Amino acid sequence: MHNIAFVLLRRIRSPLIVLICVYSIAMLGFVFIPGMDDEGQPWQMDFFHAFYFVSFMGSTIGFGEIPYPFTSGQRMWATVTIYSSVVAWLYAIGSLLAVVQDPAFRTLSRQNTFRRSISRINSPFYLICGYGETSSLLIRALSEAGIRSVVIDADQTKLNTLELEDYPIPVPGLCADVSLPDVLILGGLKQKNCIGCVALTDRDPINLKVALTSKLLNPSIKVIARAETQDAELNIASFGTDEIINPFTTFAGRLALALHSPSMFMLFEWMTGV
C-alpha cells in the first residue's frame, strides 16, 4: 500500500521546487544587495534576517522593513520578490487542490483511512463482500449482537447508503473490487480477529472468487457465500465453503412451508426471528 504522504509530495514536487527556488533567490538578493543602518553606514543583511523577511513577506503578513528601512535597491528587489512569491504560491496551491481532487488520490486516501479503521478493530468481526438489503439486515443483526462488520463493495453509491445507516456499531466501508485478493487482505481477511467472510454480491463468479480466496488465505475462518444457481452452488461447495445460501431455494422452501403448514411456518419464524 502506498504511503499517502509520499504520493502527495511526489505529485507536488514541481511546485515545491519552484517555491524553494523563489525563496532561495529572494534570500540571496537581500543578502547581496547592500543596505543602510540607522546611522547611515553600509549594512549587509544576513541569511537569518533575509529568511525571516522573505517568510513573512511571501505569506503576505507584512511586518515591515527590518531591521532597518530599506534602500531603493532593496525595495526594488522586495517588489520583484513579492510578485514572484505570489505567483509561486498560486501555482503551489492550485497544484495541491488539483491533487486533492484527483480521483486516484481520493481513492488512495479512502484506502488509507479504511486500513487505519481496520487496524483499530480489536474485537471479532465479519468481512462482508457486497452491500445490499440482505447485507444491511445481516450487519444490523450482528451489530445488535455486539459483533463488528467490515463492508467492501464496488459501488460507491451503496457505500454512501451504508454511511447513512444508524447501526449500533460503526461499520467501515471501502469501494473496491472484492474479487482481488489484495482487497480482501486490506479488508482484514488475514487478521486473527476476522472470524468469517460473507460473499453477498449479486454475481456468482465473484462470490466464487471470494469464497476460494478466503479459504486459501485464511482456512480457519468461516466462509458463507450466496449462489443463485445450482451450478454455482456446486462450484462454491467444491472449495470447502462452510455455508452456501441460494435465495431462490430458501424462498421456495419457506413459501412451501407457509402454504402446507402455516403453524409450522409461524413457529419457524418465531424461532429464527427472520
C-alpha positions in Angstrom: 0.0 0.0 0.0 1.4 3.4 -1.0 2.1 6.0 1.7 -0.2 8.9 1.1 2.3 11.5 2.3 4.9 10.2 -0.2 2.4 10.2 -3.0 1.3 13.7 -2.2 4.9 15.0 -2.1 5.7 13.3 -5.3 2.7 14.8 -7.1 3.5 18.4 -5.9 7.3 18.2 -6.2 7.4 20.7 -9.1 5.5 23.4 -7.1 7.7 22.7 -4.1 10.8 23.1 -6.2 9.5 26.4 -7.6 8.8 27.7 -4.1 12.2 26.7 -2.8 13.9 28.3 -5.8 11.9 31.6 -5.5 12.6 31.8 -1.7 16.3 31.0 -2.2 16.8 33.5 -4.9 14.9 36.1 -2.9 17.1 35.5 0.2 20.3 35.7 -1.8 19.2 39.0 -3.3 18.6 40.5 0.1 21.9 39.2 1.4 24.0 40.6 -1.5 22.1 43.9 -2.0 23.7 46.5 0.3 21.5 48.3 2.8 22.0 51.1 5.3 21.7 51.1 9.1 20.1 53.8 11.3 23.5 55.7 11.4 23.8 55.9 7.6 26.5 53.2 7.5 26.5 50.4 4.9 24.9 47.2 6.2 24.6 43.7 4.8 21.6 41.6 5.7 22.5 38.1 7.0 20.7 34.9 5.9 18.6 34.8 9.1 17.1 38.2 8.6 16.7 37.5 4.9 14.9 34.3 5.6 12.7 36.0 8.2 11.8 38.9 5.9 11.1 36.6 2.9 9.0 34.3 5.0 6.5 36.9 6.3 6.6 38.8 3.0 5.8 35.7 1.0 2.9 34.8 3.3 1.6 38.4 2.9 1.7 39.1 6.6 3.9 42.2 6.1 5.7 43.2 9.4 7.6 45.9 7.6 11.2 46.6 6.6 13.5 45.0 9.2 15.8 45.6 10.9 16.4 49.0 9.2 14.5 50.8 6.5 15.3 49.5 3.0 17.3 51.3 0.4 15.9 51.9 -3.1 17.7 48.8 -4.4 16.3 46.6 -1.6 12.8 47.9 -2.1 13.0 47.2 -5.8 14.1 43.7 -5.1 11.4 43.3 -2.5 8.8 44.3 -5.1 10.1 41.7 -7.5 10.1 39.1 -4.8 6.5 39.9 -3.7 5.1 39.2 -7.2 7.3 36.1 -7.7 6.3 34.6 -4.4 2.6 35.3 -5.0 2.8 33.6 -8.4 4.7 30.6 -6.9 2.2 30.2 -4.1 -0.7 30.4 -6.5 1.0 27.7 -8.6 1.6 25.5 -5.5 -1.9 25.9 -4.1 -3.5 25.2 -7.4 -1.4 22.1 -7.9 -2.3 20.9 -4.3 -6.0 21.4 -5.0 -5.8 19.5 -8.2 -4.1 16.6 -6.5 -6.6 16.5 -3.7 -9.5 16.4 -6.2 -7.8 13.8 -8.4 -9.9 10.5 -8.3 -6.8 8.3 -7.9 -5.6 10.3 -4.9 -9.0 10.3 -3.3 -9.2 6.5 -3.8 -5.8 6.2 -2.1 -6.9 8.4 0.7 -10.0 6.4 1.3 -8.0 3.2 1.3 -5.6 4.5 3.9 -8.5 5.7 6.1 -10.1 2.3 5.7 -6.8 0.5 6.5 -6.4 2.5 9.7 -10.0 1.7 10.7 -9.4 -2.0 10.2 -6.2 -1.9 12.2 -8.0 -0.3 15.2 -10.6 -3.2 15.4 -9.6 -5.4 18.2 -12.8 -7.4 18.6 -14.0 -10.2 16.3 -15.6 -9.1 13.0 -17.1 -10.4 9.8 -15.9 -9.3 6.4 -18.9 -8.8 4.2 -18.4 -8.6 0.5 -21.2 -6.8 -1.3 -23.7 -4.4 0.3 -27.5 -4.5 -0.3 -30.7 -5.2 1.5 -29.5 -8.7 2.7 -26.2 -7.3 3.9 -27.9 -4.4 5.7 -30.1 -6.8 7.7 -27.1 -9.0 8.5 -25.0 -6.1 9.6 -27.8 -4.8 11.9 -28.3 -8.3 13.4 -24.5 -8.6 14.0 -24.3 -5.1 15.5 -27.1 -5.8 17.9 -25.3 -8.9 19.0 -22.1 -6.9 19.6 -20.2 -8.2 16.6 -18.5 -5.8 14.2 -18.7 -5.9 10.4 -16.5 -4.6 7.6 -18.0 -4.0 4.2 -16.4 -4.0 0.7 -18.4 -3.2 -2.4 -17.6 -2.0 -5.9 -20.5 0.5 -6.0 -19.8 3.8 -4.2 -23.5 4.6 -4.2 -24.2 1.6 -2.0 -21.4 2.7 0.4 -22.9 6.1 0.6 -26.1 4.4 1.8 -24.0 2.5 4.3 -22.7 5.7 5.8 -26.2 7.0 6.3 -27.4 3.9 8.3 -27.7 4.2 12.0 -26.1 0.9 13.0 -25.3 0.4 16.7 -21.7 -0.2 15.9 -19.7 1.8 13.3 -19.2 -0.1 10.1 -16.1 0.7 7.9 -16.7 0.5 4.2 -14.5 0.5 1.1 -15.3 0.9 -2.6 -13.2 -1.8 -4.3 -13.3 -5.0 -6.3 -13.7 -7.8 -3.9 -12.6 -10.4 -6.4 -9.0 -9.2 -5.9 -7.0 -10.9 -3.1 -5.2 -7.7 -2.1 -8.6 -6.0 -1.5 -9.7 -8.9 0.8 -6.4 -8.6 2.7 -6.9 -4.9 3.0 -10.3 -5.7 4.5 -8.7 -7.7 7.3 -9.2 -11.2 5.9 -5.8 -12.4 7.3 -6.2 -10.7 10.7 -6.6 -13.1 13.7 -9.8 -11.5 14.8 -11.5 -12.0 11.4 -14.0 -14.8 12.2 -15.7 -15.0 8.9 -16.2 -13.8 5.3 -19.6 -13.5 3.8 -19.9 -13.2 0.0 -23.2 -11.5 -0.8 -22.6 -9.9 -4.2 -25.2 -10.2 -7.0 -22.8 -12.2 -9.2 -22.0 -15.8 -8.7 -18.5 -15.7 -10.3 -17.4 -13.0 -7.8 -18.9 -14.9 -4.9 -16.9 -18.0 -6.1 -13.7 -16.0 -6.2 -14.3 -14.5 -2.7 -15.0 -18.0 -1.3 -12.0 -19.5 -2.9 -9.6 -16.7 -1.9 -10.9 -16.6 1.6 -10.3 -20.4 2.1 -6.8 -20.1 0.6 -5.7 -17.1 2.5 -7.3 -17.9 5.9 -8.5 -21.5 6.1 -9.6 -21.2 9.7 -12.4 -18.6 9.2 -16.0 -19.4 8.4 -16.9 -18.7 4.8 -20.5 -18.1 3.8 -21.5 -17.4 0.1 -24.5 -16.7 -1.9 -25.3 -18.7 -5.0 -28.3 -18.1 -7.4 -27.9 -21.3 -9.5 -27.2 -24.9 -8.7 -24.1 -25.0 -10.8 -22.6 -22.1 -8.9 -23.6 -23.7 -5.6 -21.8 -26.9 -6.6 -18.7 -24.9 -7.7 -18.6 -22.9 -4.5 -19.1 -26.0 -2.4 -16.2 -27.8 -4.1 -13.7 -25.4 -2.4 -14.8 -26.2 1.1 -17.2 -23.3 1.7 -18.9 -23.7 5.1 -22.3 -22.4 4.1 -23.9 -21.7 0.7 -27.2 -19.9 0.6 -29.4 -19.9 -2.5 -32.0 -17.2 -2.0 -34.5 -18.7 -4.5 -34.3 -22.1 -2.9 -34.7 -20.6 0.5 -37.7 -18.5 -0.5 -39.3 -21.5 -2.2 -38.8 -23.7 0.9 -40.4 -21.1 3.2 -43.2 -20.4 0.7 -44.0 -24.1 0.6 -43.9 -24.4 4.3 -46.2 -21.4 4.7 -48.7 -23.0 2.2 -48.7 -26.5 3.5 -48.2 -25.9 7.2 -48.9 -22.3 8.3 -48.5 -23.2 12.0 -45.0 -24.7 11.4 -44.1 -21.6 9.4 -45.1 -19.4 12.2 -43.1 -21.5 14.7 -40.1 -21.3 12.3 -40.4 -17.5 12.1 -40.7 -17.2 15.8 -37.6 -19.4 16.5 -35.4 -17.9 13.9 -36.5 -14.3 14.2 -36.4 -13.9 10.4 
